[in-house]
């Protein structure tokens, strides 16, 4: 049986956003063409029937997380041109309200500090000491965003901390636009398969059993209510999972479970697929990552 490789994208846009740089449209186009040449790209629904494929190429599934508006504006035209099918994983509360989830909200706050040339001060989640971040370049912004994200990842007070940072900044920051239900419903169902990215994008590993059930089931049912079809898959926020979470996800009704572990799948009965994130702005870096991923597999 062919190996199955799964790739994850997030943002595709020419927007300037140094905290979490989107993949430029031209780069994305080149990456998709490269994947088409080197893999047999299949829709995720075919994962349950993967043994019937006869191909010298390895199988490949392409996914997107979060459902940014730029998926429809920038990524989808490239996918249509290249006739490539993908899975789009939605945070149901975000599709309900249009409000950005915490990681991207944090990125925009950090970019605000950079624009105002202000030092960002943050209480360390472990020691309580005040951490200070000065940013003098785009590279500093990206590093700061990663460090602050890791510091807040398991902090239950992170929303309040981000609000405090925004108040200290002294102005509201422009938030990234997300897709709403009416916009998601208009996506070409022949190219885009809908999956869940949970209800609120919380780290499932830090939650109680009841909270995990809420994140899994409410998103599952909300997608059905708004789109008329249950989601086929779930992509775990931040790739965090364990055996209990997998069992609960399958019991909810999800057929395919996506993680962020960078390795291919060869087991014919597997429902867990480990994705490799592609996000670099330069095409050659993405091509190198894809090549190394294939060789490791």
HELIX and SHEET records of a PDB file:
HELIX    1   1 UNK A   18  UNK A   20  5                                   3    
HELIX    2   2 UNK A   25  UNK A   38  1                                  14    
HELIX    3   3 UNK A   44  UNK A   52  5                                   9    
HELIX    4   4 UNK A   69  UNK A   70  1                                   2    
HELIX    5   5 UNK A   71  UNK A   75  3                                   5    
HELIX    6   6 UNK A   76  UNK A   82  1                                   7    
HELIX    7   7 UNK A   92  UNK A   97  1                                   6    
HELIX    8   8 UNK A  102  UNK A  116  1                                  15    
HELIX    9   9 UNK A  138  UNK A  152  1                                  15    
HELIX   10  10 UNK A  158  UNK A  169  1                                  12    
HELIX   11  11 UNK A  181  UNK A  185  1                                   5    
HELIX   12  12 UNK A  204  UNK A  206  5                                   3    
HELIX   13  13 UNK A  209  UNK A  227  1                                  19    
HELIX   14  14 UNK A  237  UNK A  239  5                                   3    
HELIX   15  15 UNK A  243  UNK A  252  1                                  10    
HELIX   16  16 UNK A  283  UNK A  296  1                                  14    
SHEET    1   A 6 UNK A  39  UNK A  41  0                                        
SHEET    2   A 6 UNK A  58  UNK A  66  1                                        
SHEET    3   A 6 UNK A   4  UNK A   9  1                                        
SHEET    4   A 6 UNK A 272  UNK A 277  1                                        
SHEET    5   A 6 UNK A 256  UNK A 259  1                                        
SHEET    6   A 6 UNK A 233  UNK A 235  1                                        
SHEET    1   B 4 UNK A  39  UNK A  41  0                                        
SHEET    2   B 4 UNK A  58  UNK A  66  1                                        
SHEET    3   B 4 UNK A  86  UNK A  90  1                                        
SHEET    4   B 4 UNK A 192  UNK A 196  1                                        
SHEET    1   C 2 UNK A 120  UNK A 123  0                                        
SHEET    2   C 2 UNK A 130  UNK A 133 -1                                        
END                                                                             
